[in-house]
Amino acid sequence: MIPTLLLLGLTALVAPSMSYSCYGDISALQTPTISCTATRALDCGLPSVQRAAEADIVRLRRYETPIKRVARNLCLDPALIAAIISQESRVGLLLDNGWDQDRHKYGLMQLGRQQHQPFGMWDSEEHINQCSTILVLAINEVRARHPNWTWDQQLRGGICTYHAKMGSRQVYEEDPCDRDNYYANSVIRRAQYFKKHGF
């Protein structure tokens, strides 16, 4: 009996459950619409997000183990981390030696260098952990400001706050997604896709 329990415990450490997030079940979120504007006409809409997620999941497999380790330690959904990596850098496809085109952001999750000192290499577990910690802080910041919001609203607000912080913008709005909810909706769509495919 004891060896079986020990084995189950070790299995949980190596292959964490997909339902351990402290921030709600991403797959339970209402599926957001992806609206297009003139400036985003070529790269937005649900079909575009779907195509990007399908292409990115191949590259994401390389980072699956570190993503899941970081997610377990921070009580995050690994699909959410994977979605931000996909949204921010297309899993490194858009980067030049770890940097964005303007050399303002660094790494898979695009850390804004004006506000943060990067830890580790651009595609390392250390980098994923640093940026995921910033995401957790952003979600908790929204939770503290809006304790009466639903967990859905808090999570969306946290995703938008993360995006603003990575772009070195201060978040003063009552609703951090109020000006533009495209980013949060695209991340959620990607996360839901990745969740269905093992993240």
C-alpha positions as CSV (number, residue, x, y, z in Angstrom):
1,M,0.0,0.0,0.0
2,I,2.7,2.5,0.9
3,P,4.8,1.9,-2.2
4,T,1.6,2.5,-4.3
5,L,0.9,5.8,-2.5
6,L,4.6,6.8,-2.9
7,L,4.4,6.1,-6.6
8,L,1.3,8.2,-7.0
9,G,3.0,11.0,-5.2
10,L,6.0,10.9,-7.4
11,T,3.9,10.7,-10.5
12,A,2.1,13.9,-9.4
13,L,5.4,15.6,-9.1
14,V,6.7,14.5,-12.5
15,A,3.4,14.8,-14.4
16,P,1.3,17.4,-12.7
17,S,-2.5,17.4,-13.1
18,M,-3.9,19.8,-15.7
19,S,-6.4,21.2,-13.1
20,Y,-4.1,22.6,-10.5
21,S,-4.4,26.3,-11.5
22,C,-5.2,28.8,-8.7
23,Y,-6.6,31.2,-11.3
24,G,-9.5,29.2,-12.7
25,D,-9.9,26.7,-15.6
26,I,-8.9,28.4,-18.8
27,S,-11.1,26.0,-20.8
28,A,-14.2,27.1,-18.8
29,L,-13.9,30.7,-20.0
30,Q,-16.5,31.8,-22.4
31,T,-14.9,31.6,-25.8
32,P,-14.0,35.2,-26.8
33,T,-14.6,36.7,-30.2
34,I,-11.6,38.0,-32.0
35,S,-12.6,41.3,-33.7
36,C,-10.5,42.9,-36.4
37,T,-9.6,46.5,-37.0
38,A,-8.1,48.2,-40.0
39,T,-4.7,48.0,-38.4
40,R,-5.0,44.3,-37.7
41,A,-6.8,43.2,-40.8
42,L,-4.1,40.9,-42.0
43,D,-3.2,39.1,-38.8
44,C,-6.3,38.8,-36.7
45,G,-9.6,37.0,-36.5
46,L,-10.3,33.6,-35.2
47,P,-8.9,31.7,-38.3
48,S,-5.6,33.6,-37.9
49,V,-5.3,32.9,-34.2
50,Q,-6.2,29.2,-34.9
51,R,-3.5,28.9,-37.6
52,A,-0.9,30.5,-35.4
53,A,-1.7,28.1,-32.5
54,E,-1.6,25.1,-34.8
55,A,1.9,26.1,-36.1
56,D,3.2,27.1,-32.7
57,I,2.4,23.9,-30.9
58,V,5.1,22.1,-32.8
59,R,7.7,24.5,-31.5
60,L,6.1,24.6,-28.0
61,R,6.8,20.8,-27.5
62,R,10.4,21.7,-27.0
63,Y,9.5,23.8,-23.9
64,E,6.7,21.6,-22.5
65,T,8.6,20.2,-19.5
66,P,9.9,23.6,-18.3
67,I,6.5,25.2,-18.9
68,K,4.8,22.6,-16.8
69,R,7.4,22.8,-14.0
70,V,7.0,26.6,-13.8
71,A,3.2,26.3,-14.0
72,R,3.1,23.8,-11.1
73,N,5.4,25.9,-8.9
74,L,3.3,29.1,-9.5
75,C,-0.1,27.3,-9.5
76,L,-0.7,28.5,-13.1
77,D,-2.3,26.7,-16.0
78,P,0.6,25.6,-18.3
79,A,-1.7,26.3,-21.3
80,L,-1.8,30.0,-20.3
81,I,2.0,30.2,-20.2
82,A,2.2,28.5,-23.6
83,A,-0.4,30.9,-25.0
84,I,1.6,34.0,-23.9
85,I,4.7,32.5,-25.5
86,S,2.8,31.9,-28.7
87,Q,1.2,35.4,-28.6
88,E,4.4,37.3,-27.7
89,S,7.1,35.7,-29.9
90,R,5.4,32.9,-31.9
91,V,7.6,30.6,-29.7
92,G,10.8,32.4,-30.8
93,L,10.0,32.6,-34.5
94,L,9.8,36.4,-34.5
95,L,13.0,36.9,-32.5
96,D,16.5,37.8,-33.4
97,N,18.9,36.2,-30.9
98,G,16.1,36.5,-28.3
99,W,15.2,40.2,-29.1
100,D,12.2,41.6,-30.8
101,Q,12.6,43.7,-34.0
102,D,13.1,47.0,-32.0
103,R,15.3,45.3,-29.4
104,H,12.9,46.6,-26.6
105,K,11.7,43.2,-25.5
106,Y,13.6,40.0,-24.8
107,G,12.8,36.3,-24.7
108,L,9.9,33.9,-25.4
109,M,7.5,35.9,-23.3
110,Q,9.0,39.2,-24.3
111,L,10.2,40.9,-21.2
112,G,10.3,44.7,-21.4
113,R,13.9,45.6,-20.7
114,Q,13.1,49.2,-19.6
115,Q,11.4,47.9,-16.4
116,H,13.0,44.5,-15.9
117,Q,16.4,42.9,-15.9
118,P,16.2,39.6,-17.8
119,F,17.1,36.4,-16.0
120,G,18.7,33.6,-17.9
121,M,18.8,33.0,-21.7
122,W,15.9,34.1,-23.8
123,D,14.4,30.6,-24.1
124,S,15.4,29.2,-20.7
125,E,13.2,27.9,-17.8
126,E,14.6,30.8,-15.8
127,H,13.2,33.3,-18.3
128,I,9.8,31.5,-18.4
129,N,9.7,31.5,-14.6
130,Q,10.5,35.3,-14.4
131,C,7.8,36.3,-16.9
132,S,5.3,33.9,-15.4
133,T,5.9,35.3,-12.0
134,I,5.2,38.8,-13.4
135,L,1.9,37.3,-14.9
136,V,0.9,36.0,-11.4
137,L,1.7,39.4,-9.8
138,A,-0.4,41.1,-12.5
139,I,-3.4,38.7,-11.9
140,N,-3.1,39.2,-8.1
141,E,-2.9,43.0,-8.6
142,V,-6.2,42.9,-10.5
143,R,-7.7,40.6,-7.8
144,A,-6.7,43.0,-5.1
145,R,-8.1,46.1,-6.9
146,H,-11.3,44.3,-7.9
147,P,-12.2,41.6,-5.3
148,N,-15.8,41.6,-6.5
149,W,-15.0,40.8,-10.1
150,T,-15.6,37.2,-11.3
151,W,-12.4,35.0,-11.7
152,D,-13.0,35.3,-15.4
153,Q,-12.7,39.2,-15.3
154,Q,-9.8,39.0,-12.9
155,L,-7.9,36.6,-15.2
156,R,-8.6,38.7,-18.3
157,G,-7.6,41.8,-16.4
158,G,-4.4,40.1,-15.3
159,I,-3.5,39.1,-18.8
160,C,-4.0,42.7,-20.0
161,T,-2.0,44.1,-17.1
162,Y,0.9,41.7,-17.9
163,H,0.8,42.9,-21.5
164,A,0.9,46.6,-20.4
165,K,3.8,45.9,-18.0
166,M,5.8,44.2,-20.7
167,G,5.2,47.2,-22.9
168,S,6.4,49.5,-20.1
169,R,3.0,51.1,-19.7
170,Q,1.5,52.0,-16.4
171,V,-2.0,50.6,-15.8
172,Y,-4.3,53.2,-14.4
173,E,-7.5,52.3,-16.1
174,E,-10.4,50.9,-14.0
175,D,-10.5,48.0,-16.4
176,P,-7.0,47.2,-17.9
177,C,-8.7,45.5,-20.9
178,D,-10.9,48.5,-21.6
179,R,-8.8,50.1,-24.3
180,D,-8.0,46.9,-26.2
181,N,-9.2,43.4,-25.3
182,Y,-7.7,41.8,-28.5
183,Y,-4.6,40.7,-26.7
184,A,-6.4,38.9,-23.8
185,N,-8.9,37.3,-26.2
186,S,-6.1,36.0,-28.5
187,V,-4.2,34.6,-25.5
188,I,-7.3,32.9,-24.2
189,R,-8.1,31.3,-27.6
190,R,-4.6,30.0,-27.9
191,A,-4.6,28.7,-24.3
192,Q,-7.8,26.8,-24.9
193,Y,-6.3,25.2,-28.0
194,F,-3.1,24.3,-26.2
195,K,-5.1,22.9,-23.2
196,K,-6.9,20.5,-25.6
197,H,-3.5,19.4,-26.9
198,G,-1.7,18.4,-23.7
199,F,-0.7,21.6,-22.0
